C-alpha cells in the first residue's frame, strides 16, 4: 500500500509547502525588479474553499490579487478579464509588472489515494478536485456529454477544454489528468498573455503547477513552469531549490 509521501513523490516530485512557494515567487522575482508595490498578482485556483490557503499565502507576499479562479482552476474570465486586470497594474514606475499564478489542485490521502482529502467539519474522506473527478468519471464511463449547459457553464467549459487536449481514447488516472489540466491552463494563460501584453512596456512572470492537499490540512505546491519575461527576454526561475 502506498502513502501520501510515496504518491506525491511519484506524481509531483519537488513539491514544496505552499507558504514556501509563495515566498519563493517573491525571492525569485526581486532580482528582476518585481516588488509588492510595483506589481499586481493574478491568482487562478479552483473555487474550492480548501484552495484558499494558497491564495492567502500569495496575498501575504504580493498584496490583494486579481481573482482568476474558476472550477478546476480553468481560465474562464476571457480576454475582457485579462484586459481589465492589465489596467489595474500599478503605474508610476519604470514599467508595469504582472505576476500570474494559475493551477489546478488535487487531494492525496494518507494511504496515497488520488483525489482524497480532509475538510474541516466533514467526517471521513472528502474529494478534490471535484470538478476533475466528475470529468474523470464521465471519461472512464464513456458517457461524456459535451453540450454547453447554461446551468453548469464552468464544468461544461472544463470538459470541452480537456477533451481538446487529451489524446484520442486516452483515459489517464486522476494524477495524470490533473497534469493535463495544468497544461491546458498554462496554454490558455500564455495565449492570452501573448494577445494582451505589450512587452515593450510590461514585464511579467508565470507560475503554474499543481496545488496538493495532504493529510492533516497541510498544503503543498508542485511548481512545474516558472519564468519571468523582462524587457521582452525570458528568464527561467527555479522554485524547487534554494539555488
N, C-alpha and C positions, 0 to 999 in steps of 0.2 A: 504494500500500500504506500502511495506517495504521501508527501506532506506539503504544506504551503511552501516551505523553503525550496523543496525539490521542483515543484511545478513552476513556481515563479522563476527559478533559475533556468529551467528548460525553455520556457516561452519568452521570458523577459530578462535576459542576462544584463547585469549592470544597473538594475533598478536601484533607486535611492529614495530616501524619505522625502515626502512632498515639501516639507519646510526647507530641507536642504536643497531640493530642486529649485524652489522659488529664490532662495538666497543665491544660488549659482547662476540664475538668469541675470541677476544684477552684477555679480562679480565678473562674469564673462563679458558683460557689455560696457562696464565703466571704462575700460581701456579703449573702447571705440566711441566714447563721447556720450553715452546714454546715462542719464540720471533720472531719478524720480520726478525732478522738476521739469526737465525739458522733453520728456517723452510721455506718450499715452499708451497704456496697455490695453489690449483687446483680448478677452479670455473667452474661449469656447469650450465648454464641457457639456455633459449631459445635464438635463434639468433636474436629475435625481438629487434629493437633499444630501445624500452621502458624498456628493461631489463638492459640496460647499466648502469643506476644509481647504481644498486646493485653491479655490477662488479667494478664500480668506487669506491664505499664506501669500498669494501673489499681491493682494491688496496691501498687506503689511509692507511689502517691498516697494511696490510701484504706485500705491495710492488707488483711488477708485478707478475701475476699468470699464471700458465699453463692453457690454454683455453680448457675446455671440451665441450664447447657449441655446441648445435645441435638443430634442430627443436623440440619444446616442452620441451627442456632440457634433452632429452634422451641421453644416453651414446653410441655414435656410433664410438668412437675413437678406440675401440677394445683393445686387450691385448698389441699390439705393442705400442699404445699410452700410456698405463699405464706404460710399461717398460721404455719408453722414459722419461716420467715425473719423475720417480724414480731416473733416472740417473742425473737429474738436481737438486736434493735436495742438500743443502749446506753441505760441508764436513768441517773437521777441528774442529768439536765439539764432545762432548762425544757420541752423537747419531745423526742419521739423522731423520728428522721430516717432516711429510706431513700433510697438512690440506685440507680436501675435503669438498667443499660446493657445493651441487648439488640440483636443484629443478626446477619444472615446474612453470608456472605463470598463473594468471587469472585476468581479469578485473571485477570490480563491479561498476555499475553505481550509480548515485545519488539516483535513485529510487530503488536501491538494485538489479537491473537486473544482473544476472550472465553473464559474457562474455563481458560486455560493458566497454569501456574505452575511454579516450580522447587522441588524438595525436596532437602534435603541427603542425600547418599548414594544418590540415584536419578539415573541418567543420563537425558539427554533431557528432554522436556517432560512434566510431570505435569498433573493436573487439579484444579480446585477451583471450586465446591463439588461434590464427587462425588455427594452426595445430590440436589442440584438438577439436576445434569447427567443423572442417571439418570431423574428425573421428566421432564425436558425431552425426553429421548429417547423415553420412553413416549408423551408428549403428541404429539410430531411423527409418531410411527408410527401413532397411533390405537389402540395396544394398551395401554390404561391399566387395570390391574387394581386396583380399589378395595376388594378383600376385605381385612379385617383379618387380617394374617398374624402369628400369635403368635411365629413365629420371626424376624420383622422388624417389630416393633411401631412403632418410631420412624419408619421410612420409610413404613409404611402410614399413620400419622397425618399425616405431612408431605403425602403425596399427597392424602389426603382434605381436608385444610385448604386446600390450594392450589386444588383443583377448586371448592371452595365460593366462593372469592373471584374466580376468573377469569371473565371474560365468556364466555358460551356460544360455543364454537367458536374461541376465541382461541388463538393459537399464538405467543406472544411469543418473541423471541430471549432468550438467556441473561441478557443485561444487564437487560432489562426484567422478565424473570421474577424475577431477584434483587430488584428493586424491589417486585414484587408480594409476595415473601416478607417483605420488610421491613414492608410494610403489614399483612400478616397477623399477624406477630409483634407489632407495635405495637398492633393492635386487641385481640389476646388479652391483652397486658400491661395495657392500660388497662381492659379488662373486669374483670380480677382485682383490680387496684388499687381500682376502684370498689366491688367486692364485699367487700374485706377491710381497707381502710384507713379509719380514722376521722380525718378532717382536723381535728376539734376537738382532737385530741391529737397528731397526727402531721403533719410536713412531709415532702415527698418531691420527688424530681427524676427526670425521664425523659430518657434519651438514646438515640435509635435512629438507625440509618443502615446503612451497609454497610462491612465491612472489606475492603480491597483489597490483594491480594498482587501486588507489582511485581517486575520482573526484579532479580536480584541480592540477593534476600532482603529487600528493603525492603517495608514495610507502610504502608498509609495507611488513613484512615477518612473516609468521606463522611458528615458529620453532617447528617441530614435533619430530625429533630424533636428539639428540646431545650427543656425548660421545667422550672420549679420551681413547686410548689404550696406556699405558705407561709401559714399561718393561713387556709387554705381559698381563697386567691386565687392565680390562675395568673399566672406571670411568664415571658415568653419569654426564652430565653437565646441569645446569638449566639456560636457557637464558630468561625465561619469568618473572623473578623477580630479584630484587637486592640481594636477599638472596642466 
